[in-house]
Amino acid sequence: MDESPEEITTLVGREVYSNNGVFVGEVDDVRLNLDATTVTGLALGRLNDELFSNRINPSQGVILPYRWVRAVGDVILVNDVVERMKEPEEEVSDDEVTV
């Protein structure tokens, strides 16, 4: 069986989902550390509007840290993206005071 590593260009175009099965976006590019020859981030486009609409312009993308990646296969699974994106909203709602 051939265990040769895949080229990083095979990541481009793959869909990214949270570990809860929520679509996050699609890989447009990868961020590399050339000195360490490692992938450090995934540049995502075609983003899930529900996750990112309040945070960025829809025409922009985001870069997710590669340390969030749990698994790479036909799709890419990442840790806690949904929970991390919702945390600031929950903090704001806790601080609201109704008069």
Gaussian input, Z-matrix of N, CA and C with variables (Angstrom, degrees):
# hf/3-21g

backbone

0 1
 N
 C     1     B1
 C     2     B2     1     A1
 N     3     B3     2     A2     1     D1
 C     4     B4     3     A3     2     D2
 C     5     B5     4     A4     3     D3
 N     6     B6     5     A5     4     D4
 C     7     B7     6     A6     5     D5
 C     8     B8     7     A7     6     D6
 N     9     B9     8     A8     7     D7
 C    10    B10     9     A9     8     D8
 C    11    B11    10    A10     9     D9
 N    12    B12    11    A11    10    D10
 C    13    B13    12    A12    11    D11
 C    14    B14    13    A13    12    D12
 N    15    B15    14    A14    13    D13
 C    16    B16    15    A15    14    D14
 C    17    B17    16    A16    15    D15
 N    18    B18    17    A17    16    D16
 C    19    B19    18    A18    17    D17
 C    20    B20    19    A19    18    D18
 N    21    B21    20    A20    19    D19
 C    22    B22    21    A21    20    D20
 C    23    B23    22    A22    21    D21
 N    24    B24    23    A23    22    D22
 C    25    B25    24    A24    23    D23
 C    26    B26    25    A25    24    D24
 N    27    B27    26    A26    25    D25
 C    28    B28    27    A27    26    D26
 C    29    B29    28    A28    27    D27
 N    30    B30    29    A29    28    D28
 C    31    B31    30    A30    29    D29
 C    32    B32    31    A31    30    D30
 N    33    B33    32    A32    31    D31
 C    34    B34    33    A33    32    D32
 C    35    B35    34    A34    33    D33
 N    36    B36    35    A35    34    D34
 C    37    B37    36    A36    35    D35
 C    38    B38    37    A37    36    D36
 N    39    B39    38    A38    37    D37
 C    40    B40    39    A39    38    D38
 C    41    B41    40    A40    39    D39
 N    42    B42    41    A41    40    D40
 C    43    B43    42    A42    41    D41
 C    44    B44    43    A43    42    D42
 N    45    B45    44    A44    43    D43
 C    46    B46    45    A45    44    D44
 C    47    B47    46    A46    45    D45
 N    48    B48    47    A47    46    D46
 C    49    B49    48    A48    47    D47
 C    50    B50    49    A49    48    D48
 N    51    B51    50    A50    49    D49
 C    52    B52    51    A51    50    D50
 C    53    B53    52    A52    51    D51
 N    54    B54    53    A53    52    D52
 C    55    B55    54    A54    53    D53
 C    56    B56    55    A55    54    D54
 N    57    B57    56    A56    55    D55
 C    58    B58    57    A57    56    D56
 C    59    B59    58    A58    57    D57
 N    60    B60    59    A59    58    D58
 C    61    B61    60    A60    59    D59
 C    62    B62    61    A61    60    D60
 N    63    B63    62    A62    61    D61
 C    64    B64    63    A63    62    D62
 C    65    B65    64    A64    63    D63
 N    66    B66    65    A65    64    D64
 C    67    B67    66    A66    65    D65
 C    68    B68    67    A67    66    D66
 N    69    B69    68    A68    67    D67
 C    70    B70    69    A69    68    D68
 C    71    B71    70    A70    69    D69
 N    72    B72    71    A71    70    D70
 C    73    B73    72    A72    71    D71
 C    74    B74    73    A73    72    D72
 N    75    B75    74    A74    73    D73
 C    76    B76    75    A75    74    D74
 C    77    B77    76    A76    75    D75
 N    78    B78    77    A77    76    D76
 C    79    B79    78    A78    77    D77
 C    80    B80    79    A79    78    D78
 N    81    B81    80    A80    79    D79
 C    82    B82    81    A81    80    D80
 C    83    B83    82    A82    81    D81
 N    84    B84    83    A83    82    D82
 C    85    B85    84    A84    83    D83
 C    86    B86    85    A85    84    D84
 N    87    B87    86    A86    85    D85
 C    88    B88    87    A87    86    D86
 C    89    B89    88    A88    87    D87
 N    90    B90    89    A89    88    D88
 C    91    B91    90    A90    89    D89
 C    92    B92    91    A91    90    D90
 N    93    B93    92    A92    91    D91
 C    94    B94    93    A93    92    D92
 C    95    B95    94    A94    93    D93
 N    96    B96    95    A95    94    D94
 C    97    B97    96    A96    95    D95
 C    98    B98    97    A97    96    D96
 N    99    B99    98    A98    97    D97
 C   100   B100    99    A99    98    D98
 C   101   B101   100   A100    99    D99
 N   102   B102   101   A101   100   D100
 C   103   B103   102   A102   101   D101
 C   104   B104   103   A103   102   D102
 N   105   B105   104   A104   103   D103
 C   106   B106   105   A105   104   D104
 C   107   B107   106   A106   105   D105
 N   108   B108   107   A107   106   D106
 C   109   B109   108   A108   107   D107
 C   110   B110   109   A109   108   D108
 N   111   B111   110   A110   109   D109
 C   112   B112   111   A111   110   D110
 C   113   B113   112   A112   111   D111
 N   114   B114   113   A113   112   D112
 C   115   B115   114   A114   113   D113
 C   116   B116   115   A115   114   D114
 N   117   B117   116   A116   115   D115
 C   118   B118   117   A117   116   D116
 C   119   B119   118   A118   117   D117
 N   120   B120   119   A119   118   D118
 C   121   B121   120   A120   119   D119
 C   122   B122   121   A121   120   D120
 N   123   B123   122   A122   121   D121
 C   124   B124   123   A123   122   D122
 C   125   B125   124   A124   123   D123
 N   126   B126   125   A125   124   D124
 C   127   B127   126   A126   125   D125
 C   128   B128   127   A127   126   D126
 N   129   B129   128   A128   127   D127
 C   130   B130   129   A129   128   D128
 C   131   B131   130   A130   129   D129
 N   132   B132   131   A131   130   D130
 C   133   B133   132   A132   131   D131
 C   134   B134   133   A133   132   D132
 N   135   B135   134   A134   133   D133
 C   136   B136   135   A135   134   D134
 C   137   B137   136   A136   135   D135
 N   138   B138   137   A137   136   D136
 C   139   B139   138   A138   137   D137
 C   140   B140   139   A139   138   D138
 N   141   B141   140   A140   139   D139
 C   142   B142   141   A141   140   D140
 C   143   B143   142   A142   141   D141
 N   144   B144   143   A143   142   D142
 C   145   B145   144   A144   143   D143
 C   146   B146   145   A145   144   D144
 N   147   B147   146   A146   145   D145
 C   148   B148   147   A147   146   D146
 C   149   B149   148   A148   147   D147
 N   150   B150   149   A149   148   D148
 C   151   B151   150   A150   149   D149
 C   152   B152   151   A151   150   D150
 N   153   B153   152   A152   151   D151
 C   154   B154   153   A153   152   D152
 C   155   B155   154   A154   153   D153
 N   156   B156   155   A155   154   D154
 C   157   B157   156   A156   155   D155
 C   158   B158   157   A157   156   D156
 N   159   B159   158   A158   157   D157
 C   160   B160   159   A159   158   D158
 C   161   B161   160   A160   159   D159
 N   162   B162   161   A161   160   D160
 C   163   B163   162   A162   161   D161
 C   164   B164   163   A163   162   D162
 N   165   B165   164   A164   163   D163
 C   166   B166   165   A165   164   D164
 C   167   B167   166   A166   165   D165
 N   168   B168   167   A167   166   D166
 C   169   B169   168   A168   167   D167
 C   170   B170   169   A169   168   D168
 N   171   B171   170   A170   169   D169
 C   172   B172   171   A171   170   D170
 C   173   B173   172   A172   171   D171
 N   174   B174   173   A173   172   D172
 C   175   B175   174   A174   173   D173
 C   176   B176   175   A175   174   D174
 N   177   B177   176   A176   175   D175
 C   178   B178   177   A177   176   D176
 C   179   B179   178   A178   177   D177
 N   180   B180   179   A179   178   D178
 C   181   B181   180   A180   179   D179
 C   182   B182   181   A181   180   D180
 N   183   B183   182   A182   181   D181
 C   184   B184   183   A183   182   D182
 C   185   B185   184   A184   183   D183
 N   186   B186   185   A185   184   D184
 C   187   B187   186   A186   185   D185
 C   188   B188   187   A187   186   D186
 N   189   B189   188   A188   187   D187
 C   190   B190   189   A189   188   D188
 C   191   B191   190   A190   189   D189
 N   192   B192   191   A191   190   D190
 C   193   B193   192   A192   191   D191
 C   194   B194   193   A193   192   D192
 N   195   B195   194   A194   193   D193
 C   196   B196   195   A195   194   D194
 C   197   B197   196   A196   195   D195
 N   198   B198   197   A197   196   D196
 C   199   B199   198   A198   197   D197
 C   200   B200   199   A199   198   D198
 N   201   B201   200   A200   199   D199
 C   202   B202   201   A201   200   D200
 C   203   B203   202   A202   201   D201
 N   204   B204   203   A203   202   D202
 C   205   B205   204   A204   203   D203
 C   206   B206   205   A205   204   D204
 N   207   B207   206   A206   205   D205
 C   208   B208   207   A207   206   D206
 C   209   B209   208   A208   207   D207
 N   210   B210   209   A209   208   D208
 C   211   B211   210   A210   209   D209
 C   212   B212   211   A211   210   D210
 N   213   B213   212   A212   211   D211
 C   214   B214   213   A213   212   D212
 C   215   B215   214   A214   213   D213
 N   216   B216   215   A215   214   D214
 C   217   B217   216   A216   215   D215
 C   218   B218   217   A217   216   D216
 N   219   B219   218   A218   217   D217
 C   220   B220   219   A219   218   D218
 C   221   B221   220   A220   219   D219
 N   222   B222   221   A221   220   D220
 C   223   B223   222   A222   221   D221
 C   224   B224   223   A223   222   D222
 N   225   B225   224   A224   223   D223
 C   226   B226   225   A225   224   D224
 C   227   B227   226   A226   225   D225
 N   228   B228   227   A227   226   D226
 C   229   B229   228   A228   227   D227
 C   230   B230   229   A229   228   D228
 N   231   B231   230   A230   229   D229
 C   232   B232   231   A231   230   D230
 C   233   B233   232   A232   231   D231
 N   234   B234   233   A233   232   D232
 C   235   B235   234   A234   233   D233
 C   236   B236   235   A235   234   D234
 N   237   B237   236   A236   235   D235
 C   238   B238   237   A237   236   D236
 C   239   B239   238   A238   237   D237
 N   240   B240   239   A239   238   D238
 C   241   B241   240   A240   239   D239
 C   242   B242   241   A241   240   D240
 N   243   B243   242   A242   241   D241
 C   244   B244   243   A243   242   D242
 C   245   B245   244   A244   243   D243
 N   246   B246   245   A245   244   D244
 C   247   B247   246   A246   245   D245
 C   248   B248   247   A247   246   D246
 N   249   B249   248   A248   247   D247
 C   250   B250   249   A249   248   D248
 C   251   B251   250   A250   249   D249
 N   252   B252   251   A251   250   D250
 C   253   B253   252   A252   251   D251
 C   254   B254   253   A253   252   D252
 N   255   B255   254   A254   253   D253
 C   256   B256   255   A255   254   D254
 C   257   B257   256   A256   255   D255
 N   258   B258   257   A257   256   D256
 C   259   B259   258   A258   257   D257
 C   260   B260   259   A259   258   D258
 N   261   B261   260   A260   259   D259
 C   262   B262   261   A261   260   D260
 C   263   B263   262   A262   261   D261
 N   264   B264   263   A263   262   D262
 C   265   B265   264   A264   263   D263
 C   266   B266   265   A265   264   D264
 N   267   B267   266   A266   265   D265
 C   268   B268   267   A267   266   D266
 C   269   B269   268   A268   267   D267
 N   270   B270   269   A269   268   D268
 C   271   B271   270   A270   269   D269
 C   272   B272   271   A271   270   D270
 N   273   B273   272   A272   271   D271
 C   274   B274   273   A273   272   D272
 C   275   B275   274   A274   273   D273
 N   276   B276   275   A275   274   D274
 C   277   B277   276   A276   275   D275
 C   278   B278   277   A277   276   D276
 N   279   B279   278   A278   277   D277
 C   280   B280   279   A279   278   D278
 C   281   B281   280   A280   279   D279
 N   282   B282   281   A281   280   D280
 C   283   B283   282   A282   281   D281
 C   284   B284   283   A283   282   D282
 N   285   B285   284   A284   283   D283
 C   286   B286   285   A285   284   D284
 C   287   B287   286   A286   285   D285
 N   288   B288   287   A287   286   D286
 C   289   B289   288   A288   287   D287
 C   290   B290   289   A289   288   D288
 N   291   B291   290   A290   289   D289
 C   292   B292   291   A291   290   D290
 C   293   B293   292   A292   291   D291
 N   294   B294   293   A293   292   D292
 C   295   B295   294   A294   293   D293
 C   296   B296   295   A295   294   D294

   B1=1.4532
   B2=1.5295
   B3=1.3270
   B4=1.4560
   B5=1.5140
   B6=1.3184
   B7=1.4667
   B8=1.5270
   B9=1.3245
   B10=1.4542
   B11=1.5273
   B12=1.3444
   B13=1.4654
   B14=1.5243
   B15=1.3379
   B16=1.4580
   B17=1.5130
   B18=1.3204
   B19=1.4533
   B20=1.5234
   B21=1.3247
   B22=1.4646
   B23=1.5174
   B24=1.3228
   B25=1.4617
   B26=1.5206
   B27=1.3279
   B28=1.4622
   B29=1.5259
   B30=1.3518
   B31=1.4686
   B32=1.5221
   B33=1.3271
   B34=1.4640
   B35=1.5289
   B36=1.3341
   B37=1.4608
   B38=1.5116
   B39=1.3158
   B40=1.4720
   B41=1.5229
   B42=1.3150
   B43=1.4617
   B44=1.5152
   B45=1.3285
   B46=1.4603
   B47=1.5236
   B48=1.3283
   B49=1.4649
   B50=1.5222
   B51=1.3340
   B52=1.4609
   B53=1.5220
   B54=1.3294
   B55=1.4619
   B56=1.5255
   B57=1.3424
   B58=1.4691
   B59=1.5216
   B60=1.3386
   B61=1.4559
   B62=1.5163
   B63=1.3309
   B64=1.4601
   B65=1.5259
   B66=1.3448
   B67=1.4595
   B68=1.5230
   B69=1.3365
   B70=1.4608
   B71=1.5214
   B72=1.3212
   B73=1.4615
   B74=1.5166
   B75=1.3197
   B76=1.4600
   B77=1.5237
   B78=1.3313
   B79=1.4594
   B80=1.5265
   B81=1.3441
   B82=1.4614
   B83=1.5209
   B84=1.3397
   B85=1.4596
   B86=1.5275
   B87=1.3215
   B88=1.4593
   B89=1.5153
   B90=1.3205
   B91=1.4660
   B92=1.5303
   B93=1.3275
   B94=1.4579
   B95=1.5079
   B96=1.3246
   B97=1.4582
   B98=1.5206
   B99=1.3200
   B100=1.4554
   B101=1.5225
   B102=1.3263
   B103=1.4615
   B104=1.5267
   B105=1.3192
   B106=1.4653
   B107=1.5310
   B108=1.3224
   B109=1.4770
   B110=1.5318
   B111=1.3325
   B112=1.4600
   B113=1.5228
   B114=1.3248
   B115=1.4616
   B116=1.5218
   B117=1.3322
   B118=1.4659
   B119=1.5250
   B120=1.3344
   B121=1.4495
   B122=1.5121
   B123=1.3227
   B124=1.4599
   B125=1.5152
   B126=1.3237
   B127=1.4610
   B128=1.5230
   B129=1.3294
   B130=1.4661
   B131=1.5189
   B132=1.3043
   B133=1.4475
   B134=1.5176
   B135=1.3446
   B136=1.4654
   B137=1.5274
   B138=1.3171
   B139=1.4602
   B140=1.5213
   B141=1.3178
   B142=1.4517
   B143=1.5297
   B144=1.3183
   B145=1.4708
   B146=1.5207
   B147=1.3349
   B148=1.4622
   B149=1.5184
   B150=1.3224
   B151=1.4606
   B152=1.5212
   B153=1.3474
   B154=1.4534
   B155=1.5214
   B156=1.3217
   B157=1.4649
   B158=1.5235
   B159=1.3138
   B160=1.4663
   B161=1.5188
   B162=1.3280
   B163=1.4539
   B164=1.5210
   B165=1.3345
   B166=1.4647
   B167=1.5154
   B168=1.3159
   B169=1.4553
   B170=1.5285
   B171=1.3347
   B172=1.4628
   B173=1.5339
   B174=1.3335
   B175=1.4656
   B176=1.5285
   B177=1.3350
   B178=1.4571
   B179=1.5173
   B180=1.3096
   B181=1.4532
   B182=1.5183
   B183=1.3141
   B184=1.4585
   B185=1.5240
   B186=1.3178
   B187=1.4603
   B188=1.5214
   B189=1.3320
   B190=1.4610
   B191=1.5200
   B192=1.3247
   B193=1.4692
   B194=1.5255
   B195=1.3128
   B196=1.4629
   B197=1.5265
   B198=1.3346
   B199=1.4730
   B200=1.5281
   B201=1.3463
   B202=1.4628
   B203=1.5154
   B204=1.3249
   B205=1.4709
   B206=1.5237
   B207=1.3321
   B208=1.4695
   B209=1.5033
   B210=1.3371
   B211=1.4640
   B212=1.5184
   B213=1.3262
   B214=1.4601
   B215=1.5178
   B216=1.3123
   B217=1.4573
   B218=1.5133
   B219=1.3234
   B220=1.4632
   B221=1.5193
   B222=1.3297
   B223=1.4614
   B224=1.5252
   B225=1.3254
   B226=1.4639
   B227=1.5230
   B228=1.3284
   B229=1.4678
   B230=1.5127
   B231=1.3425
   B232=1.4646
   B233=1.5239
   B234=1.3180
   B235=1.4637
   B236=1.5189
   B237=1.3004
   B238=1.4576
   B239=1.5184
   B240=1.3083
   B241=1.4682
   B242=1.5170
   B243=1.3014
   B244=1.4603
   B245=1.5251
   B246=1.3186
   B247=1.4590
   B248=1.5307
   B249=1.3070
   B250=1.4697
   B251=1.5220
   B252=1.3230
   B253=1.4604
   B254=1.5172
   B255=1.3237
   B256=1.4587
   B257=1.5188
   B258=1.3300
   B259=1.4634
   B260=1.5254
   B261=1.3523
   B262=1.4744
   B263=1.5217
   B264=1.3391
   B265=1.4639
   B266=1.5202
   B267=1.3453
   B268=1.4520
   B269=1.5179
   B270=1.3464
   B271=1.4570
   B272=1.5243
   B273=1.3265
   B274=1.4552
   B275=1.5244
   B276=1.3228
   B277=1.4554
   B278=1.5262
   B279=1.3399
   B280=1.4570
   B281=1.5292
   B282=1.3315
   B283=1.4631
   B284=1.5182
   B285=1.3161
   B286=1.4566
   B287=1.5358
   B288=1.3139
   B289=1.4617
   B290=1.5163
   B291=1.3379
   B292=1.4590
   B293=1.5147
   B294=1.3277
   B295=1.4741
   B296=1.5099
   A1=108.56
   A2=117.79
   A3=122.91
   A4=109.68
   A5=117.13
   A6=122.55
   A7=111.44
   A8=118.64
   A9=120.66
   A10=109.80
   A11=116.91
   A12=119.60
   A13=111.25
   A14=115.30
   A15=120.84
   A16=109.31
   A17=116.31
   A18=119.88
   A19=108.80
   A20=115.81
   A21=119.32
   A22=112.14
   A23=117.21
   A24=118.92
   A25=111.43
   A26=118.54
   A27=120.17
   A28=111.97
   A29=117.77
   A30=120.81
   A31=111.64
   A32=116.32
   A33=120.98
   A34=109.50
   A35=114.88
   A36=120.97
   A37=114.01
   A38=118.05
   A39=119.68
   A40=110.15
   A41=115.06
   A42=120.84
   A43=109.51
   A44=115.63
   A45=122.45
   A46=108.17
   A47=115.58
   A48=122.49
   A49=109.35
   A50=116.07
   A51=119.85
   A52=108.36
   A53=115.88
   A54=119.00
   A55=111.77
   A56=117.60
   A57=121.70
   A58=112.37
   A59=117.17
   A60=121.00
   A61=115.12
   A62=118.43
   A63=122.13
   A64=108.81
   A65=116.60
   A66=121.48
   A67=109.40
   A68=117.02
   A69=122.14
   A70=110.33
   A71=117.57
   A72=121.59
   A73=110.51
   A74=115.31
   A75=121.69
   A76=108.50
   A77=116.40
   A78=121.20
   A79=109.74
   A80=115.25
   A81=121.63
   A82=111.31
   A83=116.18
   A84=120.63
   A85=108.04
   A86=116.11
   A87=121.11
   A88=109.59
   A89=116.01
   A90=121.72
   A91=106.43
   A92=115.11
   A93=120.88
   A94=111.91
   A95=115.63
   A96=122.69
   A97=104.68
   A98=116.56
   A99=120.75
   A100=112.27
   A101=117.90
   A102=120.30
   A103=111.21
   A104=116.32
   A105=120.81
   A106=111.93
   A107=116.49
   A108=123.27
   A109=111.61
   A110=115.46
   A111=121.06
   A112=110.57
   A113=115.36
   A114=121.82
   A115=106.94
   A116=116.86
   A117=120.31
   A118=113.18
   A119=117.62
   A120=119.69
   A121=112.12
   A122=115.01
   A123=122.60
   A124=108.41
   A125=116.79
   A126=121.92
   A127=107.29
   A128=116.27
   A129=121.40
   A130=111.03
   A131=114.95
   A132=123.85
   A133=107.74
   A134=117.40
   A135=122.21
   A136=109.89
   A137=115.14
   A138=122.19
   A139=113.25
   A140=115.68
   A141=123.65
   A142=107.56
   A143=117.02
   A144=121.94
   A145=112.94
   A146=117.44
   A147=120.24
   A148=111.83
   A149=117.76
   A150=120.76
   A151=113.13
   A152=116.48
   A153=119.35
   A154=115.68
   A155=119.53
   A156=120.97
   A157=113.64
   A158=119.06
   A159=121.66
   A160=113.07
   A161=117.59
   A162=120.92
   A163=114.38
   A164=117.40
   A165=120.22
   A166=110.37
   A167=115.54
   A168=122.23
   A169=107.83
   A170=118.38
   A171=120.78
   A172=114.37
   A173=117.85
   A174=119.29
   A175=112.22
   A176=117.81
   A177=121.60
   A178=109.71
   A179=115.36
   A180=120.85
   A181=109.55
   A182=115.74
   A183=121.77
   A184=108.59
   A185=115.09
   A186=120.23
   A187=107.54
   A188=115.11
   A189=120.22
   A190=108.58
   A191=117.60
   A192=119.59
   A193=110.40
   A194=116.47
   A195=119.72
   A196=111.60
   A197=117.40
   A198=119.65
   A199=111.72
   A200=118.10
   A201=121.47
   A202=112.48
   A203=118.03
   A204=121.40
   A205=109.70
   A206=114.83
   A207=121.27
   A208=111.39
   A209=117.42
   A210=121.05
   A211=109.96
   A212=114.81
   A213=121.76
   A214=107.46
   A215=115.45
   A216=121.94
   A217=107.02
   A218=116.81
   A219=120.19
   A220=110.43
   A221=116.40
   A222=123.50
   A223=107.00
   A224=116.28
   A225=121.29
   A226=107.83
   A227=116.37
   A228=121.52
   A229=108.95
   A230=115.78
   A231=121.10
   A232=110.38
   A233=115.54
   A234=123.30
   A235=112.45
   A236=117.82
   A237=125.71
   A238=117.01
   A239=118.86
   A240=118.97
   A241=110.41
   A242=117.52
   A243=120.73
   A244=110.16
   A245=117.11
   A246=120.25
   A247=110.76
   A248=118.58
   A249=121.58
   A250=111.02
   A251=117.25
   A252=120.35
   A253=110.80
   A254=119.37
   A255=122.06
   A256=113.37
   A257=119.32
   A258=121.41
   A259=113.97
   A260=119.87
   A261=118.41
   A262=113.34
   A263=118.01
   A264=120.13
   A265=110.51
   A266=116.41
   A267=119.58
   A268=110.63
   A269=117.72
   A270=120.60
   A271=110.58
   A272=117.58
   A273=121.68
   A274=109.81
   A275=118.25
   A276=120.45
   A277=111.18
   A278=118.62
   A279=121.44
   A280=111.10
   A281=116.41
   A282=121.03
   A283=112.64
   A284=118.75
   A285=120.92
   A286=109.97
   A287=113.88
   A288=119.90
   A289=107.70
   A290=117.15
   A291=121.72
   A292=108.40
   A293=115.91
   A294=120.04
   A295=108.90
   D1=135.11
   D2=-178.74
   D3=-85.19
   D4=117.48
   D5=-179.73
   D6=-104.50
   D7=27.67
   D8=-178.72
   D9=-67.03
   D10=144.49
   D11=-177.85
   D12=-68.38
   D13=149.90
   D14=176.05
   D15=-77.40
   D16=151.45
   D17=174.29
   D18=-75.01
   D19=145.98
   D20=-177.28
   D21=-65.41
   D22=-21.40
   D23=178.50
   D24=-65.38
   D25=-17.48
   D26=177.73
   D27=-70.40
   D28=-14.75
   D29=176.82
   D30=-73.93
   D31=-30.08
   D32=-177.32
   D33=-64.21
   D34=130.68
   D35=179.70
   D36=95.28
   D37=-11.78
   D38=179.96
   D39=-77.92
   D40=144.58
   D41=177.07
   D42=-79.63
   D43=146.81
   D44=-179.48
   D45=-115.50
   D46=130.71
   D47=179.30
   D48=-126.86
   D49=150.44
   D50=173.21
   D51=-74.05
   D52=166.32
   D53=177.73
   D54=-65.73
   D55=-11.03
   D56=175.22
   D57=-92.74
   D58=3.73
   D59=177.81
   D60=86.38
   D61=12.37
   D62=-179.81
   D63=-89.02
   D64=128.72
   D65=177.52
   D66=-63.74
   D67=130.88
   D68=-178.94
   D69=-106.21
   D70=-47.24
   D71=-178.50
   D72=173.49
   D73=-167.22
   D74=-179.54
   D75=-127.10
   D76=139.06
   D77=-177.88
   D78=-70.31
   D79=120.50
   D80=175.04
   D81=-97.17
   D82=-30.39
   D83=-176.04
   D84=-164.42
   D85=172.62
   D86=176.41
   D87=-124.02
   D88=149.41
   D89=174.69
   D90=-100.81
   D91=131.24
   D92=-176.10
   D93=-118.17
   D94=149.25
   D95=165.54
   D96=-103.81
   D97=102.78
   D98=-174.37
   D99=-67.95
   D100=-32.19
   D101=179.25
   D102=-65.26
   D103=-42.44
   D104=-178.73
   D105=-92.82
   D106=-4.00
   D107=-176.48
   D108=49.14
   D109=50.81
   D110=178.25
   D111=-131.17
   D112=156.44
   D113=173.24
   D114=-83.83
   D115=129.81
   D116=-179.53
   D117=-110.90
   D118=-15.19
   D119=-179.41
   D120=-164.29
   D121=161.44
   D122=175.62
   D123=-116.25
   D124=122.98
   D125=176.46
   D126=-87.14
   D127=117.97
   D128=-175.42
   D129=-107.41
   D130=142.22
   D131=170.74
   D132=-126.87
   D133=-171.81
   D134=-177.72
   D135=44.51
   D136=53.62
   D137=-172.09
   D138=-74.77
   D139=155.95
   D140=172.86
   D141=-71.31
   D142=111.76
   D143=-177.44
   D144=-57.52
   D145=-36.15
   D146=-178.14
   D147=-64.08
   D148=-30.01
   D149=-178.85
   D150=-84.40
   D151=-34.88
   D152=-167.72
   D153=-116.84
   D154=-7.37
   D155=-172.36
   D156=-60.24
   D157=-33.29
   D158=-179.45
   D159=-84.40
   D160=-4.41
   D161=-173.26
   D162=-112.72
   D163=-33.75
   D164=-176.24
   D165=-139.84
   D166=162.45
   D167=173.20
   D168=-67.72
   D169=133.99
   D170=-177.46
   D171=-57.00
   D172=-24.04
   D173=-179.53
   D174=-81.54
   D175=-9.74
   D176=178.04
   D177=-91.80
   D178=163.89
   D179=174.83
   D180=-111.34
   D181=-173.94
   D182=175.96
   D183=-133.70
   D184=158.85
   D185=173.26
   D186=-115.75
   D187=119.98
   D188=176.67
   D189=-94.14
   D190=136.89
   D191=175.87
   D192=-61.26
   D193=137.05
   D194=-178.14
   D195=-65.27
   D196=-22.02
   D197=178.33
   D198=-64.15
   D199=-17.26
   D200=176.56
   D201=-77.48
   D202=-13.54
   D203=-176.65
   D204=-72.23
   D205=127.94
   D206=177.17
   D207=-97.06
   D208=-40.31
   D209=-175.91
   D210=-154.84
   D211=146.89
   D212=176.45
   D213=-124.27
   D214=123.26
   D215=177.91
   D216=-150.89
   D217=-133.61
   D218=174.67
   D219=-62.32
   D220=-31.20
   D221=172.49
   D222=-127.55
   D223=169.96
   D224=178.43
   D225=-111.27
   D226=128.55
   D227=177.14
   D228=-103.04
   D229=135.32
   D230=179.76
   D231=-125.13
   D232=153.67
   D233=-179.86
   D234=-75.71
   D235=136.02
   D236=159.28
   D237=46.29
   D238=25.79
   D239=-179.52
   D240=-61.83
   D241=-44.75
   D242=-177.67
   D243=-62.89
   D244=-46.25
   D245=-179.27
   D246=-65.31
   D247=-40.30
   D248=179.98
   D249=-66.21
   D250=-35.74
   D251=-179.52
   D252=-73.06
   D253=-29.13
   D254=-176.15
   D255=-88.17
   D256=-18.06
   D257=-175.81
   D258=-53.60
   D259=-49.35
   D260=-178.96
   D261=-61.25
   D262=-36.38
   D263=179.21
   D264=-63.10
   D265=-40.91
   D266=-179.72
   D267=-65.38
   D268=-38.33
   D269=179.33
   D270=-63.83
   D271=-40.87
   D272=179.76
   D273=-64.09
   D274=-43.34
   D275=-177.35
   D276=-66.74
   D277=-29.82
   D278=178.17
   D279=-69.47
   D280=-29.46
   D281=-176.61
   D282=-87.23
   D283=-10.69
   D284=-178.33
   D285=-69.83
   D286=141.41
   D287=178.77
   D288=-121.23
   D289=129.50
   D290=177.52
   D291=-96.80
   D292=129.24
   D293=-177.68
   D294=-106.57

